[in-house]
Amino acid sequence: MPENPEVVLSIKKDGSMYIGQDQVTMENLQTLIEEAFMTATDKRLYLRADGELEYGNIVDIVEILKAAGVEIVGIITEVKTEKID
């Protein structure tokens, strides 16, 4: 993953979505992704989603991304750390 990816879609536990710092909805996601890719030099989208989201929600979003022309989706993961008591 590049140090500063151009297009990152973040999905929080409550289902709210953001491209960078801008909140998006399911209704305007495709349009905003298409607009973001018009100026992006790196044509990959990076997805950061809360681990507790239902798989079906992610599938719906990936379908919208495909319709917007996204061909490569990188998944941003975070290493879980164990709490030591």
PDB file of N, CA, C and O in Angstrom:
ATOM      1  N   MET A   1       0.843  -1.171   0.000  1.00  0.00           N
ATOM      2  CA  MET A   1       0.000   0.000   0.000  1.00  0.00           C
ATOM      3  C   MET A   1       0.891   1.238   0.000  1.00  0.00           C
ATOM      4  O   MET A   1       1.886   1.293   0.722  1.00  0.00           O
ATOM      5  N   PRO A   2       0.533   2.221  -0.805  1.00  0.00           N
ATOM      6  CA  PRO A   2       1.313   3.449  -0.803  1.00  0.00           C
ATOM      7  C   PRO A   2       1.196   4.179   0.533  1.00  0.00           C
ATOM      8  O   PRO A   2       0.237   3.984   1.280  1.00  0.00           O
ATOM      9  N   GLU A   3       2.180   5.015   0.818  1.00  0.00           N
ATOM     10  CA  GLU A   3       2.186   5.736   2.092  1.00  0.00           C
ATOM     11  C   GLU A   3       0.977   6.655   2.241  1.00  0.00           C
ATOM     12  O   GLU A   3       0.411   6.760   3.329  1.00  0.00           O
ATOM     13  N   ASN A   4       0.582   7.313   1.169  1.00  0.00           N
ATOM     14  CA  ASN A   4      -0.578   8.209   1.184  1.00  0.00           C
ATOM     15  C   ASN A   4      -1.508   7.867   0.030  1.00  0.00           C
ATOM     16  O   ASN A   4      -1.468   8.526  -1.009  1.00  0.00           O
ATOM     17  N   PRO A   5      -2.347   6.844   0.194  1.00  0.00           N
ATOM     18  CA  PRO A   5      -3.246   6.473  -0.906  1.00  0.00           C
ATOM     19  C   PRO A   5      -4.198   7.612  -1.246  1.00  0.00           C
ATOM     20  O   PRO A   5      -4.640   8.352  -0.367  1.00  0.00           O
ATOM     21  N   GLU A   6      -4.507   7.744  -2.538  1.00  0.00           N
ATOM     22  CA  GLU A   6      -5.343   8.856  -2.987  1.00  0.00           C
ATOM     23  C   GLU A   6      -6.817   8.666  -2.663  1.00  0.00           C
ATOM     24  O   GLU A   6      -7.489   9.610  -2.246  1.00  0.00           O
ATOM     25  N   VAL A   7      -7.328   7.441  -2.854  1.00  0.00           N
ATOM     26  CA  VAL A   7      -8.758   7.209  -2.638  1.00  0.00           C
ATOM     27  C   VAL A   7      -8.928   6.109  -1.592  1.00  0.00           C
ATOM     28  O   VAL A   7      -8.618   4.943  -1.837  1.00  0.00           O
ATOM     29  N   VAL A   8      -9.427   6.508  -0.420  1.00  0.00           N
ATOM     30  CA  VAL A   8      -9.685   5.569   0.668  1.00  0.00           C
ATOM     31  C   VAL A   8     -11.155   5.690   1.047  1.00  0.00           C
ATOM     32  O   VAL A   8     -11.648   6.781   1.333  1.00  0.00           O
ATOM     33  N   LEU A   9     -11.843   4.558   1.047  1.00  0.00           N
ATOM     34  CA  LEU A   9     -13.228   4.500   1.510  1.00  0.00           C
ATOM     35  C   LEU A   9     -13.219   3.848   2.881  1.00  0.00           C
ATOM     36  O   LEU A   9     -12.836   2.687   3.021  1.00  0.00           O
ATOM     37  N   SER A  10     -13.639   4.592   3.888  1.00  0.00           N
ATOM     38  CA  SER A  10     -13.694   4.081   5.258  1.00  0.00           C
ATOM     39  C   SER A  10     -15.147   3.836   5.631  1.00  0.00           C
ATOM     40  O   SER A  10     -16.025   4.653   5.353  1.00  0.00           O
ATOM     41  N   ILE A  11     -15.383   2.684   6.272  1.00  0.00           N
ATOM     42  CA  ILE A  11     -16.736   2.347   6.717  1.00  0.00           C
ATOM     43  C   ILE A  11     -16.658   2.049   8.208  1.00  0.00           C
ATOM     44  O   ILE A  11     -15.940   1.148   8.641  1.00  0.00           O
ATOM     45  N   LYS A  12     -17.397   2.811   8.972  1.00  0.00           N
ATOM     46  CA  LYS A  12     -17.392   2.656  10.427  1.00  0.00           C
ATOM     47  C   LYS A  12     -18.397   1.591  10.868  1.00  0.00           C
ATOM     48  O   LYS A  12     -19.227   1.123  10.090  1.00  0.00           O
ATOM     49  N   LYS A  13     -18.289   1.235  12.127  1.00  0.00           N
ATOM     50  CA  LYS A  13     -19.150   0.207  12.719  1.00  0.00           C
ATOM     51  C   LYS A  13     -20.634   0.519  12.536  1.00  0.00           C
ATOM     52  O   LYS A  13     -21.442  -0.388  12.336  1.00  0.00           O
ATOM     53  N   ASP A  14     -20.994   1.815  12.604  1.00  0.00           N
ATOM     54  CA  ASP A  14     -22.401   2.204  12.473  1.00  0.00           C
ATOM     55  C   ASP A  14     -22.858   2.272  11.004  1.00  0.00           C
ATOM     56  O   ASP A  14     -24.007   2.612  10.725  1.00  0.00           O
ATOM     57  N   GLY A  15     -21.953   1.947  10.073  1.00  0.00           N
ATOM     58  CA  GLY A  15     -22.304   1.942   8.653  1.00  0.00           C
ATOM     59  C   GLY A  15     -22.023   3.254   7.942  1.00  0.00           C
ATOM     60  O   GLY A  15     -22.172   3.333   6.723  1.00  0.00           O
ATOM     61  N   SER A  16     -21.621   4.285   8.675  1.00  0.00           N
ATOM     62  CA  SER A  16     -21.308   5.551   8.018  1.00  0.00           C
ATOM     63  C   SER A  16     -20.042   5.382   7.177  1.00  0.00           C
ATOM     64  O   SER A  16     -19.119   4.664   7.560  1.00  0.00           O
ATOM     65  N   MET A  17     -20.018   6.058   6.024  1.00  0.00           N
ATOM     66  CA  MET A  17     -18.920   5.912   5.078  1.00  0.00           C
ATOM     67  C   MET A  17     -18.291   7.260   4.777  1.00  0.00           C
ATOM     68  O   MET A  17     -18.953   8.298   4.790  1.00  0.00           O
ATOM     69  N   TYR A  18     -16.999   7.216   4.507  1.00  0.00           N
ATOM     70  CA  TYR A  18     -16.241   8.431   4.227  1.00  0.00           C
ATOM     71  C   TYR A  18     -15.249   8.174   3.103  1.00  0.00           C
ATOM     72  O   TYR A  18     -14.603   7.127   3.060  1.00  0.00           O
ATOM     73  N   ILE A  19     -15.134   9.134   2.195  1.00  0.00           N
ATOM     74  CA  ILE A  19     -14.033   9.149   1.237  1.00  0.00           C
ATOM     75  C   ILE A  19     -13.131  10.265   1.750  1.00  0.00           C
ATOM     76  O   ILE A  19     -13.478  11.445   1.690  1.00  0.00           O
ATOM     77  N   GLY A  20     -11.983   9.873   2.248  1.00  0.00           N
ATOM     78  CA  GLY A  20     -11.143  10.847   2.945  1.00  0.00           C
ATOM     79  C   GLY A  20     -11.895  11.311   4.177  1.00  0.00           C
ATOM     80  O   GLY A  20     -12.259  10.497   5.025  1.00  0.00           O
ATOM     81  N   GLN A  21     -12.132  12.605   4.284  1.00  0.00           N
ATOM     82  CA  GLN A  21     -12.869  13.169   5.420  1.00  0.00           C
ATOM     83  C   GLN A  21     -14.330  13.466   5.090  1.00  0.00           C
ATOM     84  O   GLN A  21     -15.089  13.894   5.960  1.00  0.00           O
ATOM     85  N   ASP A  22     -14.728  13.240   3.831  1.00  0.00           N
ATOM     86  CA  ASP A  22     -16.077  13.585   3.389  1.00  0.00           C
ATOM     87  C   ASP A  22     -17.034  12.412   3.548  1.00  0.00           C
ATOM     88  O   ASP A  22     -16.786  11.324   3.028  1.00  0.00           O
ATOM     89  N   GLN A  23     -18.128  12.636   4.268  1.00  0.00           N
ATOM     90  CA  GLN A  23     -19.111  11.584   4.459  1.00  0.00           C
ATOM     91  C   GLN A  23     -19.898  11.354   3.172  1.00  0.00           C
ATOM     92  O   GLN A  23     -20.260  12.298   2.471  1.00  0.00           O
ATOM     93  N   VAL A  24     -20.157  10.075   2.876  1.00  0.00           N
ATOM     94  CA  VAL A  24     -20.919   9.696   1.687  1.00  0.00           C
ATOM     95  C   VAL A  24     -22.054   8.769   2.104  1.00  0.00           C
ATOM     96  O   VAL A  24     -22.058   8.226   3.209  1.00  0.00           O
ATOM     97  N   THR A  25     -23.007   8.598   1.209  1.00  0.00           N
ATOM     98  CA  THR A  25     -24.124   7.685   1.447  1.00  0.00           C
ATOM     99  C   THR A  25     -24.145   6.631   0.352  1.00  0.00           C
ATOM    100  O   THR A  25     -23.445   6.762  -0.652  1.00  0.00           O
ATOM    101  N   MET A  26     -24.933   5.601   0.538  1.00  0.00           N
ATOM    102  CA  MET A  26     -25.088   4.578  -0.502  1.00  0.00           C
ATOM    103  C   MET A  26     -25.609   5.220  -1.786  1.00  0.00           C
ATOM    104  O   MET A  26     -25.267   4.789  -2.887  1.00  0.00           O
ATOM    105  N   GLU A  27     -26.444   6.259  -1.635  1.00  0.00           N
ATOM    106  CA  GLU A  27     -27.062   6.891  -2.795  1.00  0.00           C
ATOM    107  C   GLU A  27     -26.061   7.681  -3.635  1.00  0.00           C
ATOM    108  O   GLU A  27     -26.185   7.723  -4.859  1.00  0.00           O
ATOM    109  N   ASN A  28     -25.067   8.310  -2.993  1.00  0.00           N
ATOM    110  CA  ASN A  28     -24.129   9.119  -3.782  1.00  0.00           C
ATOM    111  C   ASN A  28     -22.736   8.499  -3.883  1.00  0.00           C
ATOM    112  O   ASN A  28     -21.827   9.121  -4.433  1.00  0.00           O
ATOM    113  N   LEU A  29     -22.555   7.293  -3.364  1.00  0.00           N
ATOM    114  CA  LEU A  29     -21.248   6.640  -3.367  1.00  0.00           C
ATOM    115  C   LEU A  29     -20.689   6.476  -4.778  1.00  0.00           C
ATOM    116  O   LEU A  29     -19.542   6.842  -5.031  1.00  0.00           O
ATOM    117  N   GLN A  30     -21.475   5.935  -5.693  1.00  0.00           N
ATOM    118  CA  GLN A  30     -20.980   5.684  -7.043  1.00  0.00           C
ATOM    119  C   GLN A  30     -20.518   6.981  -7.713  1.00  0.00           C
ATOM    120  O   GLN A  30     -19.433   7.030  -8.293  1.00  0.00           O
ATOM    121  N   THR A  31     -21.335   8.020  -7.634  1.00  0.00           N
ATOM    122  CA  THR A  31     -20.992   9.296  -8.262  1.00  0.00           C
ATOM    123  C   THR A  31     -19.710   9.875  -7.665  1.00  0.00           C
ATOM    124  O   THR A  31     -18.846  10.355  -8.399  1.00  0.00           O
ATOM    125  N   LEU A  32     -19.586   9.831  -6.346  1.00  0.00           N
ATOM    126  CA  LEU A  32     -18.411  10.414  -5.699  1.00  0.00           C
ATOM    127  C   LEU A  32     -17.137   9.612  -5.981  1.00  0.00           C
ATOM    128  O   LEU A  32     -16.053  10.185  -6.091  1.00  0.00           O
ATOM    129  N   ILE A  33     -17.266   8.301  -6.097  1.00  0.00           N
ATOM    130  CA  ILE A  33     -16.109   7.473  -6.459  1.00  0.00           C
ATOM    131  C   ILE A  33     -15.695   7.786  -7.892  1.00  0.00           C
ATOM    132  O   ILE A  33     -14.506   7.936  -8.172  1.00  0.00           O
ATOM    133  N   GLU A  34     -16.660   7.887  -8.800  1.00  0.00           N
ATOM    134  CA  GLU A  34     -16.343   8.231 -10.187  1.00  0.00           C
ATOM    135  C   GLU A  34     -15.618   9.573 -10.259  1.00  0.00           C
ATOM    136  O   GLU A  34     -14.648   9.717 -11.003  1.00  0.00           O
ATOM    137  N   GLU A  35     -16.083  10.548  -9.494  1.00  0.00           N
ATOM    138  CA  GLU A  35     -15.440  11.868  -9.465  1.00  0.00           C
ATOM    139  C   GLU A  35     -14.023  11.792  -8.886  1.00  0.00           C
ATOM    140  O   GLU A  35     -13.106  12.430  -9.401  1.00  0.00           O
ATOM    141  N   ALA A  36     -13.848  11.018  -7.826  1.00  0.00           N
ATOM    142  CA  ALA A  36     -12.530  10.884  -7.202  1.00  0.00           C
ATOM    143  C   ALA A  36     -11.527  10.269  -8.176  1.00  0.00           C
ATOM    144  O   ALA A  36     -10.357  10.649  -8.187  1.00  0.00           O
ATOM    145  N   PHE A  37     -11.984   9.318  -8.994  1.00  0.00           N
ATOM    146  CA  PHE A  37     -11.089   8.646  -9.924  1.00  0.00           C
ATOM    147  C   PHE A  37     -10.790   9.477 -11.165  1.00  0.00           C
ATOM    148  O   PHE A  37      -9.859   9.156 -11.904  1.00  0.00           O
ATOM    149  N   MET A  38     -11.552  10.530 -11.408  1.00  0.00           N
ATOM    150  CA  MET A  38     -11.274  11.398 -12.550  1.00  0.00           C
ATOM    151  C   MET A  38      -9.949  12.127 -12.355  1.00  0.00           C
ATOM    152  O   MET A  38      -9.247  12.401 -13.328  1.00  0.00           O
ATOM    153  N   THR A  39      -9.601  12.443 -11.114  1.00  0.00           N
ATOM    154  CA  THR A  39      -8.379  13.199 -10.855  1.00  0.00           C
ATOM    155  C   THR A  39      -7.275  12.361 -10.207  1.00  0.00           C
ATOM    156  O   THR A  39      -6.146  12.835 -10.086  1.00  0.00           O
ATOM    157  N   ALA A  40      -7.567  11.156  -9.797  1.00  0.00           N
ATOM    158  CA  ALA A  40      -6.570  10.321  -9.115  1.00  0.00           C
ATOM    159  C   ALA A  40      -5.561   9.769 -10.119  1.00  0.00           C
ATOM    160  O   ALA A  40      -5.930   9.355 -11.218  1.00  0.00           O
ATOM    161  N   THR A  41      -4.299   9.767  -9.737  1.00  0.00           N
ATOM    162  CA  THR A  41      -3.276   9.157 -10.580  1.00  0.00           C
ATOM    163  C   THR A  41      -3.155   7.664 -10.290  1.00  0.00           C
ATOM    164  O   THR A  41      -2.814   6.887 -11.182  1.00  0.00           O
ATOM    165  N   ASP A  42      -3.431   7.258  -9.056  1.00  0.00           N
ATOM    166  CA  ASP A  42      -3.433   5.847  -8.673  1.00  0.00           C
ATOM    167  C   ASP A  42      -4.876   5.369  -8.759  1.00  0.00           C
ATOM    168  O   ASP A  42      -5.724   5.819  -7.988  1.00  0.00           O
ATOM    169  N   LYS A  43      -5.160   4.475  -9.675  1.00  0.00           N
ATOM    170  CA  LYS A  43      -6.533   4.050  -9.937  1.00  0.00           C
ATOM    171  C   LYS A  43      -6.969   2.879  -9.058  1.00  0.00           C
ATOM    172  O   LYS A  43      -7.777   2.049  -9.473  1.00  0.00           O
ATOM    173  N   ARG A  44      -6.431   2.820  -7.851  1.00  0.00           N
ATOM    174  CA  ARG A  44      -6.848   1.797  -6.891  1.00  0.00           C
ATOM    175  C   ARG A  44      -7.609   2.455  -5.756  1.00  0.00           C
ATOM    176  O   ARG A  44      -7.281   3.560  -5.323  1.00  0.00           O
ATOM    177  N   LEU A  45      -8.614   1.768  -5.291  1.00  0.00           N
ATOM    178  CA  LEU A  45      -9.362   2.229  -4.124  1.00  0.00           C
ATOM    179  C   LEU A  45      -8.931   1.371  -2.947  1.00  0.00           C
ATOM    180  O   LEU A  45      -8.777   0.156  -3.073  1.00  0.00           O
ATOM    181  N   TYR A  46      -8.739   2.009  -1.813  1.00  0.00           N
ATOM    182  CA  TYR A  46      -8.391   1.287  -0.593  1.00  0.00           C
ATOM    183  C   TYR A  46      -9.584   1.334   0.344  1.00  0.00           C
ATOM    184  O   TYR A  46     -10.152   2.396   0.600  1.00  0.00           O
ATOM    185  N   LEU A  47      -9.954   0.167   0.850  1.00  0.00           N
ATOM    186  CA  LEU A  47     -11.137   0.015   1.698  1.00  0.00           C
ATOM    187  C   LEU A  47     -10.699  -0.261   3.124  1.00  0.00           C
ATOM    188  O   LEU A  47      -9.951  -1.202   3.391  1.00  0.00           O
ATOM    189  N   ARG A  48     -11.178   0.575   4.033  1.00  0.00           N
ATOM    190  CA  ARG A  48     -10.944   0.373   5.462  1.00  0.00           C
ATOM    191  C   ARG A  48     -12.315   0.227   6.097  1.00  0.00           C
ATOM    192  O   ARG A  48     -13.076   1.193   6.166  1.00  0.00           O
ATOM    193  N   ALA A  49     -12.636  -0.979   6.563  1.00  0.00           N
ATOM    194  CA  ALA A  49     -13.961  -1.235   7.124  1.00  0.00           C
ATOM    195  C   ALA A  49     -13.833  -1.833   8.513  1.00  0.00           C
ATOM    196  O   ALA A  49     -12.920  -2.613   8.785  1.00  0.00           O
ATOM    197  N   ASP A  50     -14.747  -1.463   9.380  1.00  0.00           N
ATOM    198  CA  ASP A  50     -14.778  -2.014  10.727  1.00  0.00           C
ATOM    199  C   ASP A  50     -14.986  -3.523  10.645  1.00  0.00           C
ATOM    200  O   ASP A  50     -15.805  -4.004   9.862  1.00  0.00           O
ATOM    201  N   GLY A  51     -14.245  -4.255  11.452  1.00  0.00           N
ATOM    202  CA  GLY A  51     -14.309  -5.713  11.437  1.00  0.00           C
ATOM    203  C   GLY A  51     -15.641  -6.293  11.869  1.00  0.00           C
ATOM    204  O   GLY A  51     -15.899  -7.474  11.636  1.00  0.00           O
ATOM    205  N   GLU A  52     -16.489  -5.496  12.488  1.00  0.00           N
ATOM    206  CA  GLU A  52     -17.774  -6.002  12.963  1.00  0.00           C
ATOM    207  C   GLU A  52     -18.909  -5.794  11.956  1.00  0.00           C
ATOM    208  O   GLU A  52     -20.052  -6.161  12.229  1.00  0.00           O
ATOM    209  N   LEU A  53     -18.601  -5.208  10.796  1.00  0.00           N
ATOM    210  CA  LEU A  53     -19.643  -5.031   9.776  1.00  0.00           C
ATOM    211  C   LEU A  53     -20.044  -6.376   9.200  1.00  0.00           C
ATOM    212  O   LEU A  53     -19.227  -7.291   9.105  1.00  0.00           O
ATOM    213  N   GLU A  54     -21.302  -6.490   8.820  1.00  0.00           N
ATOM    214  CA  GLU A  54     -21.774  -7.724   8.210  1.00  0.00           C
ATOM    215  C   GLU A  54     -21.228  -7.850   6.798  1.00  0.00           C
ATOM    216  O   GLU A  54     -21.136  -6.865   6.065  1.00  0.00           O
ATOM    217  N   TYR A  55     -20.871  -9.063   6.427  1.00  0.00           N
ATOM    218  CA  TYR A  55     -20.290  -9.338   5.115  1.00  0.00           C
ATOM    219  C   TYR A  55     -21.199  -8.850   3.988  1.00  0.00           C
ATOM    220  O   TYR A  55     -20.713  -8.323   2.987  1.00  0.00           O
ATOM    221  N   GLY A  56     -22.496  -9.021   4.140  1.00  0.00           N
ATOM    222  CA  GLY A  56     -23.445  -8.595   3.103  1.00  0.00           C
ATOM    223  C   GLY A  56     -23.362  -7.112   2.811  1.00  0.00           C
ATOM    224  O   GLY A  56     -23.523  -6.699   1.662  1.00  0.00           O
ATOM    225  N   ASN A  57     -23.114  -6.303   3.829  1.00  0.00           N
ATOM    226  CA  ASN A  57     -22.968  -4.860   3.625  1.00  0.00           C
ATOM    227  C   ASN A  57     -21.758  -4.557   2.762  1.00  0.00           C
ATOM    228  O   ASN A  57     -21.817  -3.702   1.878  1.00  0.00           O
ATOM    229  N   ILE A  58     -20.666  -5.254   3.016  1.00  0.00           N
ATOM    230  CA  ILE A  58     -19.440  -5.052   2.241  1.00  0.00           C
ATOM    231  C   ILE A  58     -19.670  -5.470   0.788  1.00  0.00           C
ATOM    232  O   ILE A  58     -19.220  -4.787  -0.133  1.00  0.00           O
ATOM    233  N   VAL A  59     -20.363  -6.577   0.581  1.00  0.00           N
ATOM    234  CA  VAL A  59     -20.644  -7.051  -0.779  1.00  0.00           C
ATOM    235  C   VAL A  59     -21.446  -6.005  -1.547  1.00  0.00           C
ATOM    236  O   VAL A  59     -21.146  -5.730  -2.709  1.00  0.00           O
ATOM    237  N   ASP A  60     -22.447  -5.427  -0.923  1.00  0.00           N
ATOM    238  CA  ASP A  60     -23.250  -4.383  -1.580  1.00  0.00           C
ATOM    239  C   ASP A  60     -22.377  -3.196  -1.985  1.00  0.00           C
ATOM    240  O   ASP A  60     -22.524  -2.652  -3.079  1.00  0.00           O
ATOM    241  N   ILE A  61     -21.487  -2.808  -1.112  1.00  0.00           N
ATOM    242  CA  ILE A  61     -20.613  -1.669  -1.394  1.00  0.00           C
ATOM    243  C   ILE A  61     -19.640  -1.994  -2.525  1.00  0.00           C
ATOM    244  O   ILE A  61     -19.397  -1.157  -3.394  1.00  0.00           O
ATOM    245  N   VAL A  62     -19.083  -3.206  -2.518  1.00  0.00           N
ATOM    246  CA  VAL A  62     -18.164  -3.609  -3.586  1.00  0.00           C
ATOM    247  C   VAL A  62     -18.888  -3.608  -4.932  1.00  0.00           C
ATOM    248  O   VAL A  62     -18.286  -3.248  -5.944  1.00  0.00           O
ATOM    249  N   GLU A  63     -20.134  -3.993  -4.971  1.00  0.00           N
ATOM    250  CA  GLU A  63     -20.905  -3.944  -6.216  1.00  0.00           C
ATOM    251  C   GLU A  63     -21.028  -2.514  -6.731  1.00  0.00           C
ATOM    252  O   GLU A  63     -20.920  -2.273  -7.933  1.00  0.00           O
ATOM    253  N   ILE A  64     -21.252  -1.580  -5.838  1.00  0.00           N
ATOM    254  CA  ILE A  64     -21.325  -0.163  -6.233  1.00  0.00           C
ATOM    255  C   ILE A  64     -19.968   0.299  -6.751  1.00  0.00           C
ATOM    256  O   ILE A  64     -19.897   1.024  -7.743  1.00  0.00           O
ATOM    257  N   LEU A  65     -18.890  -0.118  -6.087  1.00  0.00           N
ATOM    258  CA  LEU A  65     -17.551   0.252  -6.531  1.00  0.00           C
ATOM    259  C   LEU A  65     -17.273  -0.278  -7.937  1.00  0.00           C
ATOM    260  O   LEU A  65     -16.699   0.428  -8.766  1.00  0.00           O
ATOM    261  N   LYS A  66     -17.676  -1.508  -8.201  1.00  0.00           N
ATOM    262  CA  LYS A  66     -17.496  -2.083  -9.541  1.00  0.00           C
ATOM    263  C   LYS A  66     -18.273  -1.285 -10.580  1.00  0.00           C
ATOM    264  O   LYS A  66     -17.769  -1.022 -11.672  1.00  0.00           O
ATOM    265  N   ALA A  67     -19.498  -0.902 -10.241  1.00  0.00           N
ATOM    266  CA  ALA A  67     -20.328  -0.116 -11.165  1.00  0.00           C
ATOM    267  C   ALA A  67     -19.696   1.244 -11.435  1.00  0.00           C
ATOM    268  O   ALA A  67     -19.908   1.830 -12.496  1.00  0.00           O
ATOM    269  N   ALA A  68     -18.917   1.749 -10.474  1.00  0.00           N
ATOM    270  CA  ALA A  68     -18.242   3.040 -10.634  1.00  0.00           C
ATOM    271  C   ALA A  68     -16.951   2.903 -11.446  1.00  0.00           C
ATOM    272  O   ALA A  68     -16.289   3.898 -11.740  1.00  0.00           O
ATOM    273  N   GLY A  69     -16.599   1.669 -11.804  1.00  0.00           N
ATOM    274  CA  GLY A  69     -15.409   1.443 -12.615  1.00  0.00           C
ATOM    275  C   GLY A  69     -14.169   1.059 -11.838  1.00  0.00           C
ATOM    276  O   GLY A  69     -13.091   0.952 -12.424  1.00  0.00           O
ATOM    277  N   VAL A  70     -14.288   0.848 -10.533  1.00  0.00           N
ATOM    278  CA  VAL A  70     -13.138   0.448  -9.722  1.00  0.00           C
ATOM    279  C   VAL A  70     -12.792  -0.998 -10.055  1.00  0.00           C
ATOM    280  O   VAL A  70     -13.638  -1.888  -9.967  1.00  0.00           O
ATOM    281  N   GLU A  71     -11.541  -1.218 -10.438  1.00  0.00           N
ATOM    282  CA  GLU A  71     -11.106  -2.562 -10.785  1.00  0.00           C
ATOM    283  C   GLU A  71     -10.261  -3.203  -9.686  1.00  0.00           C
ATOM    284  O   GLU A  71     -10.264  -4.423  -9.526  1.00  0.00           O
ATOM    285  N   ILE A  72      -9.544  -2.381  -8.938  1.00  0.00           N
ATOM    286  CA  ILE A  72      -8.667  -2.909  -7.895  1.00  0.00           C
ATOM    287  C   ILE A  72      -9.064  -2.289  -6.561  1.00  0.00           C
ATOM    288  O   ILE A  72      -9.091  -1.067  -6.408  1.00  0.00           O
ATOM    289  N   VAL A  73      -9.374  -3.159  -5.597  1.00  0.00           N
ATOM    290  CA  VAL A  73      -9.708  -2.712  -4.249  1.00  0.00           C
ATOM    291  C   VAL A  73      -8.666  -3.293  -3.304  1.00  0.00           C
ATOM    292  O   VAL A  73      -8.535  -4.510  -3.176  1.00  0.00           O
ATOM    293  N   GLY A  74      -7.934  -2.416  -2.651  1.00  0.00           N
ATOM    294  CA  GLY A  74      -6.987  -2.841  -1.630  1.00  0.00           C
ATOM    295  C   GLY A  74      -7.679  -2.787  -0.281  1.00  0.00           C
ATOM    296  O   GLY A  74      -8.457  -1.872  -0.007  1.00  0.00           O
ATOM    297  N   ILE A  75      -7.396  -3.759   0.550  1.00  0.00           N
ATOM    298  CA  ILE A  75      -8.002  -3.819   1.877  1.00  0.00           C
ATOM    299  C   ILE A  75      -6.979  -3.334   2.903  1.00  0.00           C
ATOM    300  O   ILE A  75      -5.868  -3.859   2.974  1.00  0.00           O
ATOM    301  N   ILE A  76      -7.352  -2.350   3.682  1.00  0.00           N
ATOM    302  CA  ILE A  76      -6.488  -1.839   4.745  1.00  0.00           C
ATOM    303  C   ILE A  76      -6.836  -2.598   6.017  1.00  0.00           C
ATOM    304  O   ILE A  76      -7.986  -2.604   6.456  1.00  0.00           O
ATOM    305  N   THR A  77      -5.847  -3.227   6.591  1.00  0.00           N
ATOM    306  CA  THR A  77      -6.083  -3.987   7.820  1.00  0.00           C
ATOM    307  C   THR A  77      -5.247  -3.407   8.939  1.00  0.00           C
ATOM    308  O   THR A  77      -4.232  -2.748   8.713  1.00  0.00           O
ATOM    309  N   GLU A  78      -5.691  -3.666  10.125  1.00  0.00           N
ATOM    310  CA  GLU A  78      -4.942  -3.269  11.310  1.00  0.00           C
ATOM    311  C   GLU A  78      -4.689  -4.517  12.132  1.00  0.00           C
ATOM    312  O   GLU A  78      -5.571  -5.361  12.293  1.00  0.00           O
ATOM    313  N   VAL A  79      -3.496  -4.625  12.641  1.00  0.00           N
ATOM    314  CA  VAL A  79      -3.132  -5.776  13.458  1.00  0.00           C
ATOM    315  C   VAL A  79      -3.806  -5.645  14.812  1.00  0.00           C
ATOM    316  O   VAL A  79      -3.707  -4.614  15.477  1.00  0.00           O
ATOM    317  N   LYS A  80      -4.496  -6.714  15.209  1.00  0.00           N
ATOM    318  CA  LYS A  80      -5.129  -6.716  16.522  1.00  0.00           C
ATOM    319  C   LYS A  80      -4.086  -7.007  17.575  1.00  0.00           C
ATOM    320  O   LYS A  80      -3.225  -7.869  17.402  1.00  0.00           O
ATOM    321  N   THR A  81      -4.177  -6.289  18.648  1.00  0.00           N
ATOM    322  CA  THR A  81      -3.262  -6.538  19.753  1.00  0.00           C
ATOM    323  C   THR A  81      -4.046  -7.131  20.909  1.00  0.00           C
ATOM    324  O   THR A  81      -5.182  -6.746  21.186  1.00  0.00           O
ATOM    325  N   GLU A  82      -3.410  -8.072  21.568  1.00  0.00           N
ATOM    326  CA  GLU A  82      -4.061  -8.700  22.717  1.00  0.00           C
ATOM    327  C   GLU A  82      -3.815  -7.854  23.960  1.00  0.00           C
ATOM    328  O   GLU A  82      -2.732  -7.306  24.164  1.00  0.00           O
ATOM    329  N   LYS A  83      -4.839  -7.769  24.767  1.00  0.00           N
ATOM    330  CA  LYS A  83      -4.698  -7.049  26.032  1.00  0.00           C
ATOM    331  C   LYS A  83      -4.114  -8.010  27.054  1.00  0.00           C
ATOM    332  O   LYS A  83      -4.595  -9.132  27.219  1.00  0.00           O
ATOM    333  N   ILE A  84      -3.085  -7.561  27.729  1.00  0.00           N
ATOM    334  CA  ILE A  84      -2.458  -8.372  28.777  1.00  0.00           C
ATOM    335  C   ILE A  84      -2.860  -7.787  30.125  1.00  0.00           C
ATOM    336  O   ILE A  84      -2.627  -6.612  30.407  1.00  0.00           O
ATOM    337  N   ASP A  85      -3.467  -8.633  30.948  1.00  0.00           N
ATOM    338  CA  ASP A  85      -3.911  -8.177  32.270  1.00  0.00           C
ATOM    339  C   ASP A  85      -2.817  -8.347  33.292  1.00  0.00           C
ATOM    340  O   ASP A  85      -3.008  -8.016  34.462  1.00  0.00           O
TER     341      ASP A  85
END
